[in-house]
Amino acid sequence: MRTEVSGIFDRDELREALEGVTPPNSNLQVIEPKKKNIVLFATKESHALGDILVRHEADELDANILAVISNHNTLKSLVDRFDIPFFHIDAKEISRVEHEKRILEVLEKLVLTILYWKVYAYLNP
């Protein structure tokens, strides 16, 4: 079960209180809220992606958009306006397996880049 709480409280006190009412072998984690890193997948329809990008720009999403991946190049100019990396991975004339392989390659590069930034920030405070 996942429970979300808000307000001003001491994390250690909350954890102790929860440990008092949960079974002894429970997997109890009290984590700090932070933005999730996400990658958006798009086709050539702009309405949904545009709405998400505008909400992100207005800081209405609890997320960091790392990139947009699309099987069409149609929305690149829209995504570029928000200074978010855009990756076009065409699905024409390749198998679904090959297309998914190419998507995974981009995702792996993004993850490695994020890890590099985190290590760099740690070593260069």
N, CA, C and O of each residue as an XYZ file, in Angstrom:
500
protein
N       0.849     -1.177      0.000
C       0.000      0.000      0.000
C       0.889      1.233      0.000
O       1.926      1.264      0.663
N       0.482      2.231     -0.737
C       1.210      3.491     -0.785
C       0.326      4.570     -0.180
O      -0.842      4.708     -0.544
N       0.887      5.324      0.738
C       0.156      6.412      1.366
C       0.969      7.684      1.227
O       2.184      7.682      1.425
N       0.297      8.763      0.887
C       0.964     10.044      0.729
C       0.439     11.003      1.785
O      -0.768     11.114      1.995
N       1.358     11.691      2.446
C       0.978     12.658      3.470
C       1.620     13.998      3.142
O       2.633     14.060      2.446
N       1.031     15.051      3.641
C       1.607     16.386      3.445
C       1.468     17.171      4.732
O       0.683     16.820      5.613
N       2.221     18.211      4.823
C       2.197     19.044      6.017
C       3.567     19.113      6.658
O       4.557     18.638      6.101
N       3.610     19.702      7.816
C       4.869     19.839      8.535
C       4.930     18.753      9.598
O       4.072     18.683     10.478
N       5.947     17.910      9.510
C       6.103     16.819     10.465
C       7.544     16.347     10.457
O       8.297     16.619      9.522
N       7.911     15.648     11.493
C       9.237     15.065     11.603
C       9.196     13.665     10.988
O       8.387     12.832     11.397
N      10.054     13.405     10.018
C      10.041     12.108      9.322
C      10.313     10.947     10.268
O       9.683      9.896     10.156
N      11.252     11.128     11.204
C      11.582     10.038     12.134
C      10.408      9.729     13.058
O      10.126      8.565     13.339
N       9.730     10.762     13.526
C       8.556     10.551     14.385
C       7.441      9.839     13.616
O       6.771      8.956     14.152
N       7.251     10.231     12.362
C       6.235      9.575     11.532
C       6.581      8.101     11.343
O       5.712      7.237     11.455
N       7.834      7.820     11.058
C       8.257      6.428     10.865
C       8.029      5.609     12.132
O       7.521      4.490     12.058
N       8.393      6.144     13.281
C       8.190      5.441     14.549
C       6.709      5.177     14.798
O       6.329      4.093     15.239
N       5.880      6.170     14.515
C       4.440      6.004     14.717
C       3.882      4.925     13.790
O       3.045      4.122     14.203
N       4.340      4.905     12.547
C       3.875      3.893     11.600
C       4.381      2.501     11.964
O       3.663      1.514     11.806
N       5.610      2.425     12.448
C       6.147      1.122     12.865
C       5.344      0.536     14.019
O       5.281     -0.683     14.177
N       4.729      1.399     14.824
C       3.924      0.932     15.952
C       2.596      0.319     15.554
O       1.976     -0.382     16.353
N       2.143      0.573     14.315
C       0.828      0.071     13.906
C       0.881     -0.858     12.691
O      -0.158     -1.312     12.212
N       2.079     -1.140     12.196
C       2.201     -2.039     11.047
C       2.829     -3.356     11.495
O       3.512     -3.401     12.519
N       2.604     -4.422     10.740
C       3.204     -5.720     11.085
C       4.733     -5.626     11.134
O       5.319     -4.810     10.423
N       5.382     -6.443     11.956
C       6.832     -6.364     12.139
C       7.656     -6.536     10.857
O       8.733     -5.951     10.745
N       7.183     -7.312      9.903
C       7.965     -7.544      8.685
C       7.535     -6.635      7.525
O       7.817     -6.939      6.366
N       6.874     -5.556      7.823
C       6.419     -4.631      6.777
C       7.607     -3.915      6.133
O       8.613     -3.634      6.784
N       7.464     -3.631      4.850
C       8.464     -2.837      4.136
C       8.021     -1.381      4.221
O       7.260     -0.906      3.377
N       8.490     -0.692      5.221
C       8.059      0.676      5.503
C       9.142      1.648      5.063
O      10.288      1.560      5.504
N       8.769      2.572      4.192
C       9.709      3.581      3.724
C       9.055      4.944      3.831
O       7.927      5.139      3.380
N       9.761      5.878      4.424
C       9.312      7.263      4.462
C      10.306      8.033      3.602
O      11.457      8.233      3.989
N       9.850      8.456      2.448
C      10.752      9.109      1.507
C      10.350     10.569      1.318
O       9.186     10.945      1.451
N      11.349     11.363      1.006
C      11.095     12.775      0.746
C      10.465     12.926     -0.636
O      10.843     12.226     -1.576
N       9.525     13.820     -0.754
C       8.937     14.036     -2.075
C       9.967     14.663     -3.011
O      10.703     15.571     -2.625
N      10.006     14.178     -4.218
C      10.877     14.772     -5.224
C      10.269     14.528     -6.593
O       9.472     13.611     -6.790
N      10.661     15.364     -7.520
C      10.141     15.234     -8.872
C      10.656     13.948     -9.508
O      11.812     13.568     -9.321
N       9.801     13.299    -10.246
C      10.153     12.083    -10.968
C      10.769     12.479    -12.314
O      10.338     13.448    -12.938
N      11.753     11.740    -12.744
C      12.329     11.923    -14.073
C      11.551     11.051    -15.051
O      11.437      9.841    -14.859
N      11.021     11.670    -16.094
C      10.195     10.928    -17.046
C      10.634     11.201    -18.484
O      11.257     12.221    -18.778
N      10.297     10.278    -19.358
C      10.467     10.434    -20.799
C       9.083     10.272    -21.407
O       8.359      9.331    -21.081
N       8.720     11.190    -22.288
C       7.412     11.133    -22.934
C       7.536     10.453    -24.291
O       8.510     10.654    -25.015
N       6.536      9.649    -24.620
C       6.451      9.018    -25.926
C       5.301      9.670    -26.680
O       4.218      9.866    -26.129
N       5.545     10.007    -27.951
C       4.529     10.711    -28.727
C       4.440     10.134    -30.128
O       5.336      9.425    -30.586
N       3.337     10.454    -30.800
C       3.192     10.116    -32.208
C       3.200     11.428    -32.974
O       4.161     12.191    -32.871
N       2.148     11.711    -33.743
C       2.111     12.982    -34.468
C       0.951     13.872    -34.038
O       0.719     14.922    -34.638
N       0.227     13.462    -33.011
C      -0.884     14.266    -32.488
C      -0.346     15.242    -31.447
O       0.325     14.823    -30.503
N      -0.623     16.516    -31.600
C      -0.009     17.537    -30.747
C      -0.790     17.886    -29.481
O      -0.207     18.406    -28.530
N      -2.081     17.616    -29.447
C      -2.894     18.130    -28.345
C      -2.452     17.590    -26.981
O      -2.301     18.378    -26.047
N      -2.244     16.304    -26.834
C      -1.883     15.742    -25.530
C      -0.468     16.153    -25.134
O      -0.235     16.579    -24.003
N       0.469     16.024    -26.061
C       1.847     16.397    -25.766
C       1.950     17.887    -25.462
O       2.640     18.288    -24.525
N       1.269     18.698    -26.246
C       1.281     20.149    -26.006
C       0.765     20.500    -24.627
O       1.339     21.346    -23.942
N      -0.305     19.862    -24.219
C      -0.871     20.107    -22.887
C       0.126     19.744    -21.791
O       0.299     20.492    -20.829
N       0.778     18.596    -21.940
C       1.751     18.170    -20.933
C       2.926     19.144    -20.881
O       3.385     19.504    -19.797
N       3.413     19.569    -22.039
C       4.553     20.489    -22.068
C       4.210     21.838    -21.442
O       5.026     22.416    -20.724
N       3.013     22.335    -21.710
C       2.581     23.607    -21.110
C       2.456     23.466    -19.598
O       2.887     24.350    -18.857
N       1.873     22.369    -19.136
C       1.758     22.141    -17.691
C       3.135     22.011    -17.045
O       3.345     22.486    -15.929
N       4.062     21.378    -17.731
C       5.429     21.262    -17.220
C       6.074     22.640    -17.115
O       6.701     22.963    -16.106
N       5.921     23.435    -18.141
C       6.483     24.788    -18.152
C       5.899     25.635    -17.024
O       6.602     26.468    -16.453
N       4.626     25.433    -16.699
C       3.964     26.177    -15.624
C       4.240     25.565    -14.253
O       3.688     26.017    -13.250
N       5.092     24.536    -14.204
C       5.454     23.834    -12.972
C       4.239     23.199    -12.289
O       4.150     23.156    -11.062
N       3.317     22.714    -13.103
C       2.125     22.037    -12.589
C       2.317     20.527    -12.485
O       1.491     19.837    -11.888
N       3.398     20.012    -13.062
C       3.670     18.578    -12.998
C       4.750     18.325    -11.958
O       5.671     19.126    -11.796
N       4.632     17.236    -11.274
C       5.654     16.854    -10.303
C       6.664     15.958    -11.008
O       6.895     14.818    -10.607
N       7.270     16.507    -12.083
C       8.160     15.690    -12.906
C       9.159     16.550    -13.658
O       8.920     17.727    -13.929
N      10.281     15.932    -13.986
C      11.279     16.505    -14.876
C      11.179     15.733    -16.189
O      11.373     14.518    -16.212
N      10.882     16.428    -17.269
C      10.799     15.761    -18.562
C      12.208     15.718    -19.147
O      12.776     16.753    -19.494
N      12.766     14.516    -19.253
C      14.130     14.341    -19.733
C      14.214     14.365    -21.251
O      15.219     14.792    -21.819
N      13.151     13.903    -21.907
C      13.169     13.832    -23.365
C      11.788     13.444    -23.868
O      10.924     12.997    -23.112
N      11.612     13.630    -25.171
C      10.425     13.145    -25.874
C      10.931     12.238    -26.989
O      11.822     12.609    -27.754
N      10.353     11.051    -27.068
C      10.682     10.100    -28.129
C       9.434      9.909    -28.976
O       8.343      9.683    -28.453
N       9.607     10.003    -30.294
C       8.457      9.875    -31.192
C       8.819      9.075    -32.434
O       9.965      9.074    -32.883
N       7.822      8.401    -32.973
C       8.030      7.676    -34.217
C       7.754      8.568    -35.432
O       7.841      8.107    -36.570
N       7.427      9.825    -35.197
C       7.246     10.827    -36.259
C       8.034     12.068    -35.868
O       8.195     12.355    -34.682
N       8.523     12.801    -36.854
C       9.295     14.015    -36.599
C       8.400     15.257    -36.526
O       8.895     16.371    -36.357
N       7.106     15.067    -36.650
C       6.130     16.153    -36.752
C       6.182     17.137    -35.588
O       6.029     18.340    -35.802
N       6.393     16.662    -34.372
C       6.297     17.522    -33.180
C       7.638     18.041    -32.687
O       7.708     18.634    -31.611
N       8.695     17.832    -33.446
C      10.018     18.283    -33.010
C      10.051     19.779    -32.735
O      10.601     20.206    -31.720
N       9.472     20.582    -33.623
C       9.515     22.044    -33.433
C       8.754     22.461    -32.169
O       9.151     23.406    -31.487
N       7.673     21.762    -31.863
C       6.935     22.045    -30.626
C       7.799     21.743    -29.406
O       7.904     22.570    -28.499
N       8.409     20.580    -29.379
C       9.238     20.165    -28.241
C      10.455     21.075    -28.108
O      10.854     21.416    -26.994
N      11.046     21.470    -29.230
C      12.218     22.358    -29.208
C      11.919     23.680    -28.508
O      12.805     24.254    -27.874
N      10.701     24.164    -28.611
C      10.321     25.429    -27.958
C      10.422     25.348    -26.436
O      10.550     26.369    -25.760
N      10.365     24.143    -25.909
C      10.431     23.948    -24.460
C      11.824     23.496    -24.012
O      12.028     23.149    -22.849
N      12.769     23.505    -24.939
C      14.163     23.155    -24.641
C      14.287     21.772    -24.006
O      15.011     21.571    -23.031
N      13.557     20.832    -24.594
C      13.587     19.430    -24.148
C      14.120     18.597    -25.311
O      13.677     18.774    -26.446
N      15.063     17.693    -25.048
C      15.590     16.869    -26.140
C      14.498     16.043    -26.818
O      13.626     15.474    -26.162
N      14.570     15.993    -28.137
C      13.600     15.253    -28.941
C      14.343     14.186    -29.740
O      15.344     14.474    -30.396
N      13.848     12.961    -29.680
C      14.444     11.862    -30.416
C      13.403     11.267    -31.356
O      12.349     10.795    -30.929
N      13.726     11.303    -32.656
C      12.847     10.711    -33.661
C      13.374      9.324    -33.977
O      14.497      9.171    -34.457
N      12.563      8.321    -33.706
C      12.925      6.938    -34.017
C      11.849      6.393    -34.943
O      10.796      5.930    -34.505
N      12.142      6.461    -36.217
C      11.184      6.059    -37.241
C      10.914      4.556    -37.166
O      11.837      3.758    -37.006
N       9.656      4.188    -37.282
C       9.271      2.776    -37.216
C       9.030      2.176    -38.600
O       8.728      0.990    -38.725
N       9.165      3.001    -39.634
C       8.914      2.516    -40.993
C       9.984      1.524    -41.415
O      11.177      1.717    -41.182
N       9.519      0.468    -42.038
C      10.380     -0.535    -42.666
C      11.312     -1.253    -41.688
O      12.323     -1.819    -42.104
N      10.981     -1.235    -40.392
C      11.721     -2.046    -39.424
C      10.711     -2.805    -38.570
O       9.553     -2.402    -38.463
N      11.143     -3.876    -37.979
C      10.238     -4.666    -37.144
C       9.957     -3.942    -35.829
O      10.674     -3.019    -35.443
N       8.921     -4.374    -35.168
C       8.591     -3.815    -33.863
C       9.735     -4.054    -32.875
O      10.063     -3.181    -32.071
N      10.333     -5.230    -32.942
C      11.448     -5.566    -32.057
C      12.620     -4.618    -32.289
O      13.231     -4.136    -31.335
N      12.934     -4.349    -33.556
C      14.031     -3.425    -33.871
C      13.705     -2.012    -33.405
O      14.573     -1.310    -32.886
N      12.457     -1.595    -33.590
C      12.042     -0.263    -33.142
C      12.192     -0.134    -31.632
O      12.720      0.863    -31.141
N      11.735     -1.129    -30.904
C      11.849     -1.104    -29.447
C      13.313     -1.145    -29.008
O      13.677     -0.529    -28.007
N      14.143     -1.861    -29.747
C      15.578     -1.909    -29.445
C      16.184     -0.507    -29.569
O      16.977     -0.095    -28.722
N      15.815      0.211    -30.608
C      16.336      1.573    -30.809
C      15.841      2.521    -29.718
O      16.578      3.401    -29.274
N      14.621      2.343    -29.297
C      14.092      3.156    -28.188
C      14.881      2.878    -26.913
O      15.264      3.805    -26.200
N      15.121      1.611    -26.632
C      15.886      1.245    -25.434
C      17.303      1.808    -25.472
O      17.839      2.192    -24.432
N      17.910      1.865    -26.636
C      19.249      2.446    -26.757
C      19.238      3.921    -26.355
O      20.144      4.382    -25.661
N      18.224      4.655    -26.787
C      18.109      6.070    -26.408
C      17.880      6.191    -24.907
O      18.494      7.031    -24.250
N      17.001      5.357    -24.363
C      16.724      5.405    -22.932
C      17.980      5.098    -22.112
O      18.228      5.741    -21.092
N      18.767      4.126    -22.554
C      20.012      3.798    -21.851
C      20.970      4.979    -21.862
O      21.617      5.255    -20.852
N      21.072      5.675    -22.978
C      21.941      6.855    -23.052
C      21.462      7.945    -22.097
O      22.267      8.609    -21.444
N      20.140      8.122    -22.023
C      19.597      9.125    -21.102
C      19.912      8.764    -19.659
O      20.283      9.636    -18.874
N      19.773      7.501    -19.298
C      20.060      7.060    -17.928
C      21.535      7.263    -17.616
O      21.875      7.737    -16.532
N      22.412      6.914    -18.543
C      23.844      7.103    -18.317
C      24.184      8.579    -18.168
O      25.036      8.943    -17.358
N      23.527      9.423    -18.941
C      23.755     10.856    -18.831
C      23.327     11.364    -17.458
O      24.031     12.166    -16.845
N      22.183     10.902    -16.976
C      21.698     11.320    -15.656
C      22.663     10.858    -14.571
O      22.982     11.620    -13.658
N      23.129      9.618    -14.665
C      24.077      9.116    -13.684
C      25.359      9.943    -13.715
O      25.923     10.245    -12.663
N      25.823     10.312    -14.901
C      27.019     11.138    -15.019
C      26.802     12.471    -14.307
O      27.664     12.912    -13.547
N      25.651     13.123    -14.546
C      25.371     14.400    -13.903
C      25.380     14.269    -12.395
O      25.917     15.129    -11.697
N      24.783     13.187    -11.881
C      24.720     13.001    -10.437
C      26.106     12.783     -9.851
O      26.429     13.344     -8.804
N      26.929     11.974    -10.511
C      28.287     11.742    -10.024
C      29.101     13.030    -10.122
O      29.841     13.361     -9.195
N      28.978     13.757    -11.221
C      29.689     15.015    -11.394
C      29.305     16.019    -10.310
O      30.165     16.691     -9.742
N      28.004     16.115    -10.029
C      27.532     17.043     -8.996
C      28.057     16.644     -7.626
O      28.376     17.503     -6.805
N      28.146     15.354     -7.381
C      28.652     14.853     -6.094
C      30.132     15.174     -5.936
O      30.576     15.568     -4.858
N      30.893     15.006     -7.013
C      32.332     15.234     -6.951
C      32.711     16.709     -7.039
O      33.822     17.094     -6.675
N      31.782     17.529     -7.522
C      32.042     18.966     -7.687
C      30.961     19.782     -6.998
O      30.141     20.421     -7.658
N      30.958     19.760     -5.660
C      29.875     20.459     -4.931
C      29.909     21.968     -5.091
O      29.062     22.667     -4.535
